[in-house]
Amino acid sequence: MNLFRSEEHIIRWLASREAGATTSVVILSALAHSWWGDRLDPNWQPHSREQNQSILHGLGLVGPFWELPRV
């Protein structure tokens, strides 16, 4: 993971290479809270793939990069 201050900074850093998935720090923070926020609950149970995929979709993180593998 790399953090950049702007889209222009990403473009310069890439130097004509293709970009992977990008998102804002605000969305990244929301993802962290949604994904890990319940881990200290005494009744915590691991999230299912469907629950985690729903978290990603709910934050607008869609597309091939954000699709979790089916095992």
Backbone as JSON Lines, residues from 0, in Angstrom:
{"i":0,"aa":"M","n":[0.84,-1.16,0.0],"ca":[0.0,0.0,0.0],"c":[0.89,1.23,0.0]}
{"i":1,"aa":"N","n":[0.53,2.19,-0.82],"ca":[1.22,3.47,-0.87],"c":[0.21,4.57,-0.65]}
{"i":2,"aa":"L","n":[0.6,5.59,0.06],"ca":[-0.26,6.76,0.26],"c":[0.29,7.93,-0.55]}
{"i":3,"aa":"F","n":[-0.59,8.61,-1.25],"ca":[-0.22,9.74,-2.1],"c":[-1.08,10.94,-1.75]}
{"i":4,"aa":"R","n":[-0.56,12.12,-2.0],"ca":[-1.29,13.34,-1.66],"c":[-2.27,13.78,-2.73]}
{"i":5,"aa":"S","n":[-2.15,13.25,-3.95],"ca":[-3.05,13.68,-5.02],"c":[-2.99,12.7,-6.19]}
{"i":6,"aa":"E","n":[-3.97,12.81,-7.09],"ca":[-3.97,12.0,-8.31],"c":[-2.73,12.32,-9.15]}
{"i":7,"aa":"E","n":[-2.33,13.59,-9.18],"ca":[-1.15,13.98,-9.94],"c":[0.11,13.3,-9.41]}
{"i":8,"aa":"H","n":[0.18,13.19,-8.1],"ca":[1.32,12.53,-7.48],"c":[1.35,11.05,-7.87]}
{"i":9,"aa":"I","n":[0.2,10.41,-7.93],"ca":[0.12,9.01,-8.36],"c":[0.64,8.87,-9.78]}
{"i":10,"aa":"I","n":[0.18,9.74,-10.65],"ca":[0.58,9.69,-12.06],"c":[2.1,9.84,-12.19]}
{"i":11,"aa":"R","n":[2.68,10.79,-11.48],"ca":[4.14,10.97,-11.52],"c":[4.86,9.75,-10.99]}
{"i":12,"aa":"W","n":[4.36,9.19,-9.89],"ca":[5.0,8.03,-9.29],"c":[4.95,6.82,-10.22]}
{"i":13,"aa":"L","n":[3.82,6.66,-10.92],"ca":[3.67,5.52,-11.82],"c":[4.62,5.58,-13.01]}
{"i":14,"aa":"A","n":[4.97,6.77,-13.45],"ca":[5.88,6.95,-14.59],"c":[5.47,6.09,-15.78]}
{"i":15,"aa":"S","n":[4.24,6.23,-16.2],"ca":[3.67,5.54,-17.37],"c":[3.33,4.07,-17.14]}
{"i":16,"aa":"R","n":[3.51,3.57,-15.93],"ca":[3.05,2.21,-15.62],"c":[1.56,2.26,-15.35]}
{"i":17,"aa":"E","n":[0.9,1.12,-15.47],"ca":[-0.54,1.06,-15.24],"c":[-0.82,1.08,-13.74]}
{"i":18,"aa":"A","n":[-1.84,1.85,-13.35],"ca":[-2.22,1.95,-11.94],"c":[-3.05,0.74,-11.53]}
{"i":19,"aa":"G","n":[-2.91,0.35,-10.29],"ca":[-3.79,-0.66,-9.7],"c":[-5.0,0.04,-9.11]}
{"i":20,"aa":"A","n":[-5.59,-0.55,-8.1],"ca":[-6.76,0.05,-7.45],"c":[-6.31,1.22,-6.58]}
{"i":21,"aa":"T","n":[-7.09,2.27,-6.58],"ca":[-6.83,3.41,-5.7],"c":[-8.11,3.77,-4.96]}
{"i":22,"aa":"T","n":[-7.94,4.34,-3.8],"ca":[-9.07,4.81,-3.0],"c":[-8.57,5.93,-2.1]}
{"i":23,"aa":"S","n":[-9.49,6.65,-1.53],"ca":[-9.12,7.77,-0.66],"c":[-8.83,7.26,0.76]}
{"i":24,"aa":"V","n":[-8.14,8.08,1.53],"ca":[-7.86,7.75,2.92],"c":[-9.16,7.67,3.71]}
{"i":25,"aa":"V","n":[-10.14,8.47,3.35],"ca":[-11.44,8.43,4.03],"c":[-12.09,7.06,3.86]}
{"i":26,"aa":"I","n":[-12.09,6.55,2.62],"ca":[-12.66,5.21,2.35],"c":[-11.81,4.14,3.02]}
{"i":27,"aa":"L","n":[-10.5,4.28,2.98],"ca":[-9.6,3.32,3.63],"c":[-9.89,3.24,5.13]}
{"i":28,"aa":"S","n":[-10.1,4.38,5.76],"ca":[-10.42,4.41,7.19],"c":[-11.77,3.74,7.45]}
{"i":29,"aa":"A","n":[-12.76,4.04,6.62],"ca":[-14.08,3.4,6.77],"c":[-13.97,1.89,6.6]}
{"i":30,"aa":"L","n":[-13.14,1.46,5.65],"ca":[-12.94,0.03,5.44],"c":[-12.32,-0.61,6.69]}
{"i":31,"aa":"A","n":[-11.3,0.01,7.24],"ca":[-10.65,-0.54,8.43],"c":[-11.63,-0.66,9.59]}
{"i":32,"aa":"H","n":[-12.43,0.36,9.8],"ca":[-13.41,0.32,10.9],"c":[-14.47,-0.75,10.65]}
{"i":33,"aa":"S","n":[-14.94,-0.87,9.43],"ca":[-15.96,-1.87,9.12],"c":[-15.41,-3.28,9.2]}
{"i":34,"aa":"W","n":[-14.18,-3.47,8.73],"ca":[-13.58,-4.79,8.64],"c":[-13.12,-5.29,10.02]}
{"i":35,"aa":"W","n":[-12.52,-4.38,10.81],"ca":[-11.89,-4.79,12.07],"c":[-12.59,-4.27,13.33]}
{"i":36,"aa":"G","n":[-13.59,-3.42,13.19],"ca":[-14.18,-2.72,14.33],"c":[-14.82,-3.6,15.39]}
{"i":37,"aa":"D","n":[-15.22,-4.82,15.04],"ca":[-15.89,-5.69,16.01],"c":[-14.97,-6.76,16.59]}
{"i":38,"aa":"R","n":[-13.7,-6.72,16.3],"ca":[-12.79,-7.81,16.7],"c":[-12.61,-7.95,18.21]}
{"i":39,"aa":"L","n":[-12.82,-6.9,18.96],"ca":[-12.65,-7.0,20.41],"c":[-13.93,-7.39,21.14]}
{"i":40,"aa":"D","n":[-15.02,-7.54,20.41],"ca":[-16.29,-7.98,21.0],"c":[-16.1,-9.39,21.55]}
{"i":41,"aa":"P","n":[-16.5,-9.64,22.81],"ca":[-16.32,-10.98,23.38],"c":[-17.06,-12.08,22.59]}
{"i":42,"aa":"N","n":[-18.1,-11.72,21.88],"ca":[-18.86,-12.7,21.1],"c":[-18.48,-12.68,19.62]}
{"i":43,"aa":"W","n":[-17.3,-12.16,19.33],"ca":[-16.88,-12.02,17.94],"c":[-16.86,-13.35,17.22]}
{"i":44,"aa":"Q","n":[-17.33,-13.34,15.99],"ca":[-17.25,-14.48,15.09],"c":[-16.63,-13.98,13.79]}
{"i":45,"aa":"P","n":[-15.81,-14.79,13.15],"ca":[-15.24,-14.34,11.87],"c":[-16.35,-13.99,10.87]}
{"i":46,"aa":"H","n":[-16.1,-12.97,10.08],"ca":[-17.05,-12.6,9.03],"c":[-17.01,-13.65,7.93]}
{"i":47,"aa":"S","n":[-18.14,-13.86,7.31],"ca":[-18.17,-14.74,6.14],"c":[-17.63,-13.97,4.94]}
{"i":48,"aa":"R","n":[-17.31,-14.68,3.89],"ca":[-16.88,-14.04,2.66],"c":[-17.95,-13.07,2.19]}
{"i":49,"aa":"E","n":[-19.22,-13.47,2.29],"ca":[-20.32,-12.63,1.84],"c":[-20.42,-11.35,2.67]}
{"i":50,"aa":"Q","n":[-20.21,-11.46,3.98],"ca":[-20.23,-10.26,4.83],"c":[-19.1,-9.32,4.45]}
{"i":51,"aa":"N","n":[-17.91,-9.86,4.25],"ca":[-16.78,-9.01,3.88],"c":[-16.98,-8.39,2.5]}
{"i":52,"aa":"Q","n":[-17.52,-9.17,1.55],"ca":[-17.78,-8.62,0.22],"c":[-18.81,-7.51,0.31]}
{"i":53,"aa":"S","n":[-19.79,-7.68,1.18],"ca":[-20.81,-6.64,1.39],"c":[-20.19,-5.36,1.95]}
{"i":54,"aa":"I","n":[-19.21,-5.49,2.83],"ca":[-18.51,-4.32,3.36],"c":[-17.85,-3.57,2.21]}
{"i":55,"aa":"L","n":[-17.14,-4.29,1.36],"ca":[-16.45,-3.66,0.22],"c":[-17.46,-2.98,-0.7]}
{"i":56,"aa":"H","n":[-18.51,-3.68,-1.07],"ca":[-19.51,-3.1,-1.97],"c":[-20.18,-1.88,-1.33]}
{"i":57,"aa":"G","n":[-20.47,-1.97,-0.03],"ca":[-21.11,-0.85,0.67],"c":[-20.27,0.41,0.66]}
{"i":58,"aa":"L","n":[-18.97,0.25,0.54],"ca":[-18.07,1.41,0.48],"c":[-17.76,1.82,-0.95]}
{"i":59,"aa":"G","n":[-18.41,1.16,-1.91],"ca":[-18.19,1.5,-3.31],"c":[-16.93,0.87,-3.89]}
{"i":60,"aa":"L","n":[-16.36,-0.1,-3.19],"ca":[-15.14,-0.76,-3.65],"c":[-15.57,-1.98,-4.47]}
{"i":61,"aa":"V","n":[-15.69,-1.75,-5.76],"ca":[-16.19,-2.79,-6.67],"c":[-15.2,-2.97,-7.82]}
{"i":62,"aa":"G","n":[-15.34,-4.07,-8.51],"ca":[-14.46,-4.38,-9.63],"c":[-13.58,-5.56,-9.3]}
{"i":63,"aa":"P","n":[-12.84,-6.03,-10.29],"ca":[-12.03,-7.25,-10.12],"c":[-11.06,-7.2,-8.93]}
{"i":64,"aa":"F","n":[-10.42,-6.06,-8.7],"ca":[-9.46,-5.96,-7.61],"c":[-10.11,-6.23,-6.26]}
{"i":65,"aa":"W","n":[-11.37,-5.81,-6.1],"ca":[-12.06,-5.88,-4.82],"c":[-12.9,-7.14,-4.64]}
{"i":66,"aa":"E","n":[-12.88,-8.04,-5.62],"ca":[-13.62,-9.29,-5.5],"c":[-12.82,-10.28,-4.67]}
{"i":67,"aa":"L","n":[-13.4,-10.74,-3.57],"ca":[-12.72,-11.7,-2.71],"c":[-12.78,-13.09,-3.35]}
{"i":68,"aa":"P","n":[-11.74,-13.88,-3.15],"ca":[-11.74,-15.22,-3.75],"c":[-12.8,-16.11,-3.12]}
{"i":69,"aa":"R","n":[-13.31,-17.01,-3.91],"ca":[-14.24,-18.03,-3.41],"c":[-13.42,-19.27,-3.13]}
{"i":70,"aa":"V","n":[-13.53,-19.74,-1.9],"ca":[-12.77,-20.94,-1.53],"c":[-13.68,-22.1,-1.23]}
